[in-house]
């Protein structure tokens, strides 16, 4: 409730503001006309105008009941008021005027007679609604036979508009004519209603406190609707059931829910790259790492009991738990709310069990129906790998059929049961060893062994340790083969075949790095020599003419910059080259090249830095380095345990 001091302060403030305010009351057939008149009277633009609607206009009906708009207009005081729009944007047409009127609401005066006196409350208007006036308030007070009216308090209520009741006068109370009230509770005790009878002359209205007290005395102790009661006090509805209390329905607990961090259905979703769909990348494999979260559980929630308006508890059920179904290579977290992988692999839902498979089995060929494979475990392909497709794995790759112009890559072993025919385009890379029936027109690299039963034809093969061809047709014809320790086959080279180059006695990777550095060095030396020639030419011209023209000076500056830059790169590369050469020479690989059968002319043998070109056919020999020459000795057999694949 407001106090007298609040009222006095407010009235002083408003009086000071009103003295400084320029205002005018105008009328017009439309709101637009009224505001235009106000702008002319005050000599200000529309965007600086504020106004209150004192009377809403009406066009009437057939000329009857026509009512003009009456507006109290004044110059805006705040910056916010100056942010209005121009006339064309602001003033509505007739339809818009009618909509504006509908959205506006006048302020209200509420008078209630309670046991200790008469009380008054004022509410604010909405939009451009009309504010309640002192005349309105006094009229209602007189209708209710209120005496000893404190008009100063009435004025304060109209100014402050606090929305709360304040005592403004007295009346002759007749308790026999007070509002009567009854309460009804429905059969389920979930709703309580009151029925009011109107007060007689000088009878007291009902107050919110009285309604709440009455409900409590009649056993309604829960779910009392205070806002509805306040509304009923302001706008009483008599001889009608009004709901004033509502029970709380019981809320069952939410069941536990498992949220999977992977797609539980096999859906083919081709990868899109720069607007083009790659139908080889089907995204059907969900790889996971060890200790990765695969699923989590949102725990079941406890239910919330309901309560009737009489306070009786309504029981409910708690949410039901759900258990994880665990498959292979997964485990629960300590809190039991997460499923974690215990190894790398492919996660999937098999018969509702969360499973991580460390071995992926492709039942047929790797083709358009399967797409490229990228897997954190091992891959077994029951068929072949078709041209253009890729199989990548962290574990072993085993192909029961052939490998065409395809790309295979793994950190572990690769086994190809039928053979590799790369067509000069594919590549096969094994971090450890590779076994294949044959290798033809392919690029193959293995960190340890390359073991072949039917020979290597016209291919580029690199092995970290040995290249071993064991079998009646296990020949090496054409191509470029490198190994650190040994190359061994049933025959080397061929009559009329392409050149066959075999290198041993060094780390192949280190040698490739060194070869690349040598190529870079040669290119830099060539560029450096050219820059040097250009620079010398310009300097010679300068000595002759003493002063070079501006374009030649600019050219000399550019050439000198390139000369110095290339020289610095050469010096840096020379340091790296010397380091790599030292590393290569420090390796103590003896290296040998062997053939159980023929060694044909046209075969080049390289052991460390010594090269030997075969010019006469020979057979059953092993070639080794002896000082600064390569010497042939008796053939040394392949040790059987070296070609056996170990698990």
Residue, then its C-alpha position, 0 to 999 in steps of 0.5 A: x500500500x502507498x503512504x502519504x509521504x510517497x504521495x506528497x513526494x510524487x505530487x511535488x515532482x509532477x507539479x514541477x514537470x507540469x510547469x515546464x510542460x507545453x501542452x494543448x488539447x485538440x480535437x479532430x474527426x480522425x486521430x491523424x487530424x487531431x495530431x496535425x492540429x496539435x503539431x500546428x498549435x505547438x509548432x513542433x514536428x510529429x516525431x517530437x509529439x507525445x499524446x494521451x487520448x482523452x476521448x476515442x473517436x467513432x465514425x458513427x452509423x449513418x451519421x448518428x453517434x459520430x464522436x470526434x477524437x480528443x487528444x491531450x498533446x505535449x512536447x516530448x521531454x526525453x530522447x526516447x520520445x524523440x525516436x518516433x518515426x515520420x508522419x507517413x510511418x506513424x499515422x494509421x489509416x482508418x483500419x489501423x486506427x480501429x486496430x489501435x483502439x482495440x489494443x488500448x484499454x482505459x485505466x480502472x478504479x476499484x472500490x472495495x468496502x471491507x470491515x474497517x473502511x473503504x479501500x481504493x485501487x487504480x490500474x494503469x491504462x494500456x496503450x493509448x487508453x484513457x487514465x482513470x480520473x478523480x471524477x471516476x473515483x469519486x463517482x464510484x465512492x459515492x455510489x458505494x455510500x462512502x463518507x469521510x473521503x480523503x480526497x488527497x489520498x484519492x488524488x495520490x492513488x490516481x497519480x501513483x497508480x501502484x495497483x494496490x488497495x489503500x484506505x480512502x474513507x469510511x462507510x456505515x457497515x451492515x454485517x447482515x448484508x456482507x458478501x456470503x461465500x461457500x466452497x465446493x471441492x470436486x470428487x477427486x479433490x483436485x479442484x476447489x471453487x467458491x460461490x459468492x453472493x453479492x453484498x446488500x446495502x452497506x454490506x462488506x465486500x470479500x477480501x483476498x485474506x478472507x477467501x484464503x482464510x475461508x478455504x483453510x477453514x474448509x480444508x483447502x490447504x494446497x494449490x490456492x490460486x492467489x492471482x485468481x483470488x485477486x482477480x475475483x476480489x477486483x472483479x467479483x462474479x456472483x452466484x457462479x463457481x469460480x476455481x480458486x485452488x487446484x491440486x497438483x497432479x502426480x508426475x511419474x519419474x522419467x525412465x532412464x535413457x541410453x544415448x548412443x554416440x554413434x549411429x546404431x543403424x547402418x546407413x550409407x551416407x556418401x561423403x560430399x567434397x566441394x559439392x561433389x558426392x564421392x560414392x567410394x566414401x560411404x561413411x559406413x564405418x564408425x571407428x573408435x579409439x581405446x577409452x572412447x565414450x560410446x554411450x551414456x545413460x541419463x539416470x532414471x528420475x524419481x517421481x514427484x508425488x501429487x497433492x489434492x487441494x485438501x492436502x492428501x498425497x497422490x503417490x506416483x512411480x519412479x522412473x524405470x532403470x535400463x541396463x547397458x548390454x555390453x558386447x566385446x571390447x567394451x566396459x562400464x565406467x566407474x560410475x556405471x553411466x558410460x560405456x567405454x571402448x577397451x580397444x581401437x576398432x569399429x563400434x556397432x550395435x549387435x543384437x542390442x549389445x554395444x560392441x567394438x569389433x577389432x576385425x572387420x570382415x568384408x564378405x565380398x569385394x571392396x567395390x561400390x557396394x562397400x566403399x573405401x575402408x578406413x578402420x582402426x583394427x584389422x580388415x579381412x576381405x573375402x573377395x578382391x579389392x577393385x580398381x580405384x578403391x582404398x583400404x586403410x587399417x591400423x591392424x592387419x589387412x588380408x585379401x583373399x582375392x586380388x588387389x588391382x589398381x587400388x591403395x592399401x595401407x596399414x601399420x601392420x602386415x598385409x597378406x594378398x592371397x592371389x596377387x597384386x597387379x597395380x597397373x602402374x597406378x596403385x600402391x600397397x604400403x605395410x608398416x611391417x611385412x607383406x606377403x603376396x602370390x605375385x607383384x606386377x606393375x605395382x608400387x609396394x613398400x614394407x617396413x620389414x619383409x616383402x615375401x612373394x611366391x610367384x615373382x615380382x614383375x616391373x614393379x617398384x618395391x622397397x623393404x626395410x629388411x628383405x625382399x624374398x621370392x621363394x618358389x619355382x616361378x619366383x623371379x624378379x624381372x624389371x623394376x627397381x627393388x631396394x632392401x637393407x639386408x637382402x634380395x633373393x629370388x629364383x632368377x634376376x632379370x630376363x632376356x630382352x626385359x626392361x632394366x632390373x635394378x636391385x639395391x641393398x646395404x642401406x636403409x631404403x627410407x634414408x636412401x630415398x630421403x638422401x636421393x631427394x635431397x641430392x635432387x634438391x641440391x642439384x636444382x638449387x646449384x643450377x639456379x645459383x649458377x644462373x643467378x651468378x651469371x646474371x649478376x656478373x653480367x650486370x656488374x660488368x655493365x656497371x663497370x663499363x657505363x659507371x652508372x646503370x639506368x634505373x631499370x637495370x639497377x632494379x634488375x640488379x637488386x632483384x638478382x642479388x636478392x635471389x643470389x643471396x637467398x639461393x646461396x643461403x639455401x644451398x649452405x643449409x641443404x649442404x649441412x643436411x646432406x652431410x648429416x644424412x650421408x653420415x647416418x647412411x654410412x654409419x649403418x652396418x648393413x652388409x647386404x647381399x643379392x642372391x639368385x638360385x637360378x639365372x642372373x641375366x645381362x642387363x641386371x644392375x646390382x648396387x651394394x651400398x655405394x658400389x654398382x655392378x652391371x651384369x654383362x654375362x649370364x650366370x646362375x646360383x650365385x650370391x653377390x656381396x661387397x668385398x672392399x670396393x668391388x662386388x663379388x659373386x660367391x656360392x648361392x645362399x639359400x633363403x632360411x625357411x623360418x623367414x618366409x613363414x608368416x607369424x601371428 
